[in-house]
């Protein structure tokens, strides 16, 4: 039996990596660009991070539900409910 915690650790690590990369990009942008451009970069970065987090959460939930639940109609329903809540 594969435990779901491993998937959560991988998802958390992926999110941390994305946040670190975003921080580096923002610092670099702040050093080079004007304030308005930095704000625009921040807006784009926030949107990208939100999309990445939603995708990671959905993928993790799908994998965990399928692995733990063994597939089937109930798992598909559970994934659909979680996806609607997240989005």
C-alpha distances in whole Angstrom, upper triangle without the diagonal:
4,6,10,12,12,13,16,17,18,19,21,22,24,26,27,28,30,32,33,34,36,37,39,40,42,43,45,46,48,49,51,51,53,52,52,50,47,47,46,43,42,42,40,38,36,36,34,32,31,30,28,26,26,25,22,21,21,19,16,16,16,13,11,13,12,8,8,11,10,14,17,20,19,17,20,22,20,20,24,24,23,24,28,27,27,30
4,7,9,8,10,12,13,14,16,18,19,20,22,23,24,26,28,29,30,32,34,35,36,38,40,41,42,44,46,47,47,49,48,48,46,43,43,42,40,38,38,36,34,33,33,30,28,28,27,24,23,23,21,18,18,18,16,13,14,14,11,9,11,11,7,7,11,11,14,17,20,19,16,19,21,19,18,22,23,21,22,26,25,24,27
4,6,6,8,10,11,12,14,15,17,18,20,21,23,24,26,27,29,30,32,33,35,36,38,39,41,42,44,45,46,48,46,46,44,42,41,41,38,36,36,35,32,31,31,29,26,26,26,23,21,21,20,17,16,17,15,12,12,14,11,8,11,12,8,8,11,13,15,19,21,19,16,19,21,18,17,21,21,19,21,24,23,22,25
4,5,5,7,9,10,11,13,15,16,17,19,20,22,23,25,26,27,29,31,32,33,35,37,38,39,41,43,43,44,43,43,41,38,38,37,35,33,33,31,29,27,27,26,23,22,22,20,17,18,17,14,12,13,12,8,9,11,8,5,9,10,8,7,11,13,14,18,20,17,14,17,18,15,14,18,18,16,17,21,20,18,22
4,5,5,6,9,10,10,12,14,15,16,18,20,21,23,24,26,27,29,30,31,33,35,36,37,39,41,41,43,41,41,40,37,36,36,34,31,32,31,28,26,27,25,22,22,22,19,17,18,18,14,13,15,14,10,11,13,11,9,12,14,12,11,15,16,18,21,23,21,18,20,21,18,17,21,21,17,19,22,21,19,23
4,5,5,6,9,10,11,12,14,15,17,19,20,21,23,24,26,27,29,30,32,33,35,36,38,39,40,42,41,41,39,36,36,36,33,31,31,30,27,26,27,24,22,22,22,19,17,18,17,13,13,15,13,10,12,14,11,9,13,14,12,12,16,17,19,22,24,22,19,21,23,20,18,22,22,19,20,24,23,21,24
4,5,5,6,9,10,11,12,14,15,17,18,20,21,22,24,26,27,28,30,32,33,34,36,38,38,40,39,38,36,34,34,33,30,29,29,27,24,24,23,21,19,19,18,15,14,15,13,10,10,11,9,6,9,10,8,7,11,12,11,12,15,16,17,20,22,20,17,18,20,17,15,19,19,16,17,21,20,18,20
4,5,5,6,9,10,10,12,14,15,16,18,20,21,22,24,26,27,29,30,31,33,35,36,36,38,36,36,35,32,31,31,29,27,27,26,23,22,22,20,17,17,17,14,12,13,13,10,9,11,10,7,9,12,10,9,12,14,13,13,16,18,19,22,23,21,18,19,21,17,16,19,19,15,16,20,18,16,19
4,5,5,6,9,10,10,12,14,15,16,18,20,21,23,24,26,27,29,30,31,33,35,35,37,36,36,34,31,31,31,28,26,27,26,23,22,23,21,18,18,19,16,13,16,15,11,12,14,13,10,13,15,13,12,16,17,16,16,19,21,22,25,27,25,22,23,24,21,19,22,23,19,20,23,22,19,22
4,5,5,6,9,10,11,12,14,15,17,18,20,21,23,24,26,27,28,30,32,33,34,36,35,35,33,30,30,30,27,25,26,24,21,21,21,19,16,17,17,13,12,14,13,9,11,13,11,9,12,14,12,12,16,17,15,17,20,21,21,25,26,25,21,22,24,21,19,22,23,19,19,23,22,19,21
4,5,5,6,9,10,11,12,14,15,16,18,20,21,22,24,26,27,28,30,32,32,34,32,32,30,28,27,27,24,23,23,21,18,18,18,16,13,13,13,10,9,11,10,6,7,10,9,7,10,13,11,12,15,16,16,17,19,21,21,24,25,24,20,21,22,19,17,19,20,16,16,19,18,15,17
4,5,5,6,9,10,11,12,14,15,16,19,20,21,23,24,26,27,29,30,31,32,31,31,29,27,26,26,24,21,22,21,18,17,18,16,13,14,15,12,9,12,13,9,10,13,13,10,13,16,15,14,18,20,19,19,22,24,24,27,28,26,23,24,25,22,19,22,22,18,18,21,19,16,19
4,5,5,6,9,10,11,12,14,15,17,18,20,21,23,24,26,27,29,30,32,31,31,29,26,26,26,23,22,23,22,18,18,19,17,14,15,16,13,11,15,14,11,12,15,14,12,16,18,16,17,20,21,20,21,24,25,26,29,30,29,25,26,27,25,22,25,25,21,21,24,23,20,22
4,5,5,6,9,10,11,12,14,16,17,18,20,21,22,24,26,27,28,30,29,29,27,24,24,24,21,19,20,19,15,16,16,13,11,13,13,9,9,12,11,8,11,14,12,11,15,17,16,16,20,21,20,22,24,25,25,28,29,28,24,25,26,24,21,23,24,20,19,22,21,18,19
4,5,5,6,9,10,10,12,14,15,16,18,20,21,22,24,26,26,28,26,26,25,22,22,21,19,17,18,16,13,13,14,11,8,10,11,8,7,10,11,8,10,13,13,12,15,17,17,18,20,22,22,23,25,27,26,29,30,28,25,25,26,23,21,22,23,19,18,21,20,16,17
4,5,5,6,9,10,10,12,14,15,17,18,20,21,23,25,25,27,26,26,25,21,22,22,19,17,19,18,14,14,16,14,11,13,14,11,10,14,15,12,14,17,17,15,18,21,20,20,23,25,24,25,28,29,30,32,33,32,28,28,30,27,24,26,26,22,22,24,23,19,21
4,5,5,6,9,10,11,12,14,16,17,18,20,21,23,24,26,25,26,24,21,22,21,18,17,19,17,14,14,16,13,11,14,15,11,12,15,15,13,15,18,17,16,20,22,21,22,25,26,25,27,29,30,30,33,34,33,29,29,31,28,25,27,28,24,23,26,25,21,22
4,6,5,6,9,10,10,12,14,15,16,18,20,21,21,24,23,23,21,18,19,18,15,14,15,13,10,11,12,9,7,11,11,8,9,13,13,11,14,17,16,16,19,21,21,22,25,26,26,27,29,31,30,33,33,32,29,28,30,27,24,26,26,23,21,24,23,19,20
4,5,5,6,9,10,10,12,14,15,16,18,20,20,22,21,21,19,16,17,17,14,12,14,13,9,10,12,10,8,11,13,10,10,14,15,13,15,18,19,18,21,23,23,24,26,28,28,29,31,33,32,35,35,34,31,30,31,29,26,27,27,24,23,25,23,19,20
4,5,5,6,9,10,11,12,14,15,17,19,20,22,21,22,20,17,18,18,15,14,16,15,12,13,15,13,11,14,16,14,14,18,18,16,18,22,21,21,24,26,25,26,29,30,30,31,34,35,35,38,38,37,34,33,34,32,29,31,31,27,26,28,27,23,24
4,5,5,6,9,10,11,12,14,16,17,18,20,20,21,18,15,17,17,13,13,15,14,10,12,14,12,10,14,15,13,14,18,17,16,19,22,21,21,24,26,26,27,30,31,31,32,34,36,35,38,38,37,34,33,35,32,29,31,31,28,26,28,27,24,24
4,5,5,6,9,10,10,12,14,15,16,18,17,17,15,12,13,13,10,9,11,10,7,9,11,9,8,12,13,12,13,16,17,16,19,21,21,22,24,26,26,27,30,31,32,33,35,36,36,38,38,37,34,33,34,32,29,30,30,27,25,27,26,22,22
4,5,5,6,9,10,10,12,14,15,17,16,17,15,12,13,14,11,10,13,13,9,11,14,13,11,15,17,15,16,19,20,19,21,24,24,24,27,29,29,30,32,34,34,35,37,39,38,41,41,40,37,36,37,34,32,33,33,29,28,29,28,24,25
4,5,5,6,9,10,11,12,14,16,16,18,16,13,15,16,12,12,15,14,11,14,16,15,14,17,19,17,18,22,22,21,24,26,26,26,29,31,31,32,34,36,36,37,39,41,40,43,43,42,39,38,39,37,34,35,35,32,30,32,31,27,28
4,6,5,6,9,10,11,11,14,14,15,12,10,12,12,9,9,13,11,9,12,14,13,13,16,17,16,18,21,21,21,23,26,26,26,29,31,31,32,35,36,36,38,40,41,40,43,43,42,39,38,39,37,33,34,35,31,30,31,30,27,26
4,5,5,6,9,10,10,12,11,13,10,7,9,10,7,7,11,11,8,11,14,13,13,16,18,17,18,21,22,22,24,27,27,28,30,32,32,33,36,37,38,39,41,42,41,44,44,43,39,39,39,37,34,35,35,32,30,31,30,26,26
4,5,5,6,9,10,12,12,14,12,9,12,13,11,10,14,14,12,14,17,17,16,19,21,20,21,24,25,25,27,30,30,30,33,35,35,36,38,40,40,41,43,45,44,47,47,46,42,42,42,40,37,38,38,35,33,34,33,30,29
4,5,5,6,8,11,12,14,12,10,13,14,11,12,15,15,13,16,18,17,17,21,22,21,23,26,26,26,28,31,31,31,34,36,36,37,40,41,41,43,45,46,45,48,48,47,44,43,44,42,39,39,40,36,34,36,35,31,31
4,5,5,5,8,9,11,8,6,10,10,8,9,13,12,11,14,17,16,17,20,21,21,22,25,26,26,28,30,31,32,34,36,36,38,40,41,42,43,45,46,45,47,47,47,43,42,43,41,38,38,39,36,34,35,34,30,30
4,6,6,7,7,10,8,6,9,11,9,10,13,14,13,15,18,18,18,21,23,23,24,27,28,28,30,32,33,34,36,38,38,39,42,43,44,45,47,48,47,50,49,48,45,44,45,43,40,40,40,37,35,36,35,32,31
4,6,8,10,13,11,9,13,14,13,14,17,17,16,19,21,21,21,24,26,25,27,30,31,31,33,35,35,36,39,40,41,42,44,46,46,47,49,51,50,52,52,51,48,47,48,46,43,43,43,40,38,39,38,35,34
4,7,10,12,10,9,13,14,12,14,17,17,16,19,21,21,22,25,26,26,28,30,31,31,34,36,36,37,39,41,41,43,45,46,47,48,50,51,50,52,52,52,49,47,48,46,43,43,44,41,39,40,39,36,35
4,7,8,6,6,10,10,10,12,15,15,15,18,20,20,21,23,25,25,27,29,30,31,33,35,35,37,39,40,41,42,45,46,47,48,50,51,50,52,51,51,48,46,47,45,42,42,42,40,37,38,37,34,33
4,6,5,6,9,10,11,12,14,16,16,18,20,21,22,24,26,27,28,30,31,32,34,36,37,38,40,42,43,44,46,48,48,50,51,53,51,53,53,52,49,47,48,46,43,43,43,40,38,38,38,35,33
4,5,5,6,9,10,10,12,14,15,16,19,20,21,23,24,25,27,29,30,31,33,35,36,37,39,40,42,43,44,46,47,48,50,51,50,52,51,50,47,46,46,44,41,41,41,38,36,36,35,32,31
4,5,5,6,9,10,11,13,14,15,17,19,20,21,23,24,26,27,29,30,32,33,35,36,38,39,41,42,43,45,46,48,49,50,49,50,49,49,46,44,44,43,40,39,39,37,35,34,34,31,29
4,5,5,6,9,10,11,12,14,15,16,18,20,21,22,24,26,27,28,30,32,33,34,36,37,39,40,42,43,44,46,47,48,47,48,48,47,44,43,43,42,38,38,38,36,33,34,33,30,28
4,5,5,6,9,10,10,12,14,15,16,18,20,21,22,24,25,26,28,30,31,32,34,36,37,38,40,41,42,44,45,46,45,47,46,46,43,41,42,40,37,37,37,34,32,32,32,28,27
4,5,5,6,9,10,10,12,14,15,17,18,20,21,23,24,25,27,29,30,31,33,35,36,37,39,40,42,43,44,45,44,46,45,44,41,40,40,38,35,35,35,32,30,30,29,26,25
4,5,5,6,9,10,11,12,14,16,17,18,20,21,23,24,26,27,29,30,32,33,35,36,37,39,40,42,43,44,43,44,43,42,40,38,38,37,34,33,33,31,29,29,28,25,23
4,5,5,6,9,10,10,12,14,15,16,18,20,21,22,24,26,27,28,30,31,32,34,36,37,38,40,41,42,41,43,42,41,38,37,37,36,33,32,33,30,28,28,28,24,23
4,5,5,6,9,10,10,12,14,15,16,18,20,21,22,24,25,26,28,30,31,32,34,36,37,38,39,41,39,41,41,40,37,36,36,34,31,31,31,28,26,26,26,22,21
4,5,5,6,9,10,11,12,14,15,17,18,20,21,23,24,26,27,29,30,31,33,35,36,37,38,40,38,40,39,38,35,34,34,32,29,29,29,26,24,24,23,20,19
4,6,5,6,9,10,11,12,14,15,17,18,20,21,22,24,26,27,28,30,31,33,34,36,37,38,36,38,37,37,34,32,32,31,28,27,28,25,23,23,23,20,18
4,5,5,6,9,10,10,12,14,15,16,18,20,21,22,24,26,27,28,30,31,32,34,35,36,35,37,36,36,33,31,32,30,27,27,27,25,22,23,23,19,18
4,5,5,6,9,10,10,12,14,15,16,18,20,21,22,24,26,27,28,30,31,32,33,35,34,35,35,34,31,30,30,28,25,25,25,22,20,21,20,16,16
4,6,5,6,9,10,11,12,14,15,17,18,20,21,23,24,26,27,28,30,31,32,34,32,33,32,32,29,27,28,26,23,23,23,20,18,18,18,15,13
4,5,5,6,9,10,11,12,14,15,16,18,20,21,22,24,26,27,28,30,31,32,30,32,32,31,28,27,27,26,22,22,23,20,18,19,19,15,14
4,5,5,6,9,10,10,12,14,15,16,18,20,21,22,24,25,26,28,29,31,29,31,31,30,27,26,26,24,21,22,22,19,17,19,18,14,14
4,5,5,6,9,10,10,12,14,15,16,18,20,21,22,24,26,26,27,29,28,29,29,28,25,24,24,22,19,19,19,16,14,15,14,11,10
4,5,5,6,9,10,11,12,14,15,16,18,20,21,22,24,25,26,27,26,27,27,26,23,22,22,21,17,17,18,15,13,14,14,11,10
4,5,5,6,9,10,10,12,14,15,16,18,20,21,22,24,25,26,25,27,27,26,23,22,23,21,17,18,19,16,14,16,16,12,12
4,5,5,6,8,10,10,12,14,15,16,18,20,21,22,23,25,24,26,26,24,21,20,21,19,16,17,17,14,12,15,14,10,11
4,6,5,6,9,10,10,12,14,15,16,18,20,21,21,23,22,23,23,22,19,18,18,16,13,13,14,11,9,11,11,7,7
4,5,5,6,8,10,10,12,14,15,16,18,20,20,21,20,22,22,21,18,16,18,16,13,13,15,12,10,12,13,10,10
4,5,5,6,8,10,10,12,14,15,16,18,19,20,19,22,22,21,18,17,19,16,13,15,16,13,11,14,14,11,12
4,6,5,6,8,10,10,12,14,15,16,17,19,18,20,20,19,15,15,16,13,11,13,13,9,9,12,11,8,10
4,5,5,6,9,10,10,12,14,15,15,17,15,17,17,16,13,12,13,11,8,9,11,8,6,10,10,8,9
4,5,5,6,8,10,11,12,14,15,16,14,17,17,17,13,13,15,13,9,12,14,11,10,13,14,12,13
4,5,5,6,8,10,10,12,13,15,14,17,18,17,13,14,15,13,10,13,14,11,11,15,15,12,15
4,5,5,6,8,10,10,11,13,12,15,15,13,10,11,12,9,7,10,11,8,9,12,12,11,13
4,6,5,6,8,10,10,11,10,12,13,12,8,8,11,9,6,9,11,9,9,13,14,13,14
4,6,5,6,8,10,10,10,13,15,14,10,11,14,12,9,13,15,13,13,17,17,16,18
4,5,5,6,8,9,10,13,15,13,10,12,14,11,10,13,14,12,13,17,17,16,18
4,6,5,5,7,7,10,11,9,6,8,10,8,7,11,12,11,12,15,16,15,18
4,6,5,5,5,8,10,10,6,8,11,10,9,12,14,13,14,17,18,18,20
4,6,5,7,11,14,13,10,12,15,13,12,16,17,16,17,21,21,20,23
4,6,8,11,14,12,9,12,14,12,12,16,17,15,17,20,20,20,23
4,6,8,10,8,6,10,11,10,11,14,15,14,17,19,19,20,22
4,7,10,10,8,11,13,12,13,16,17,17,19,21,22,22,24
4,7,8,6,7,10,10,11,13,15,15,16,19,20,21,22
4,6,6,7,9,10,11,13,15,16,17,19,21,21,23
4,5,5,6,9,10,11,12,14,15,17,19,20,21
4,5,5,6,9,10,11,12,14,15,17,18,20
4,5,5,6,9,10,11,12,14,15,16,18
4,5,5,6,9,10,10,12,14,15,16
4,5,5,6,9,10,11,12,14,15
4,5,5,6,9,10,11,12,14
4,5,5,6,9,10,10,12
4,6,5,6,9,10,11
4,5,5,6,9,10
4,5,5,6,9
4,5,5,6
4,6,5
4,6
4
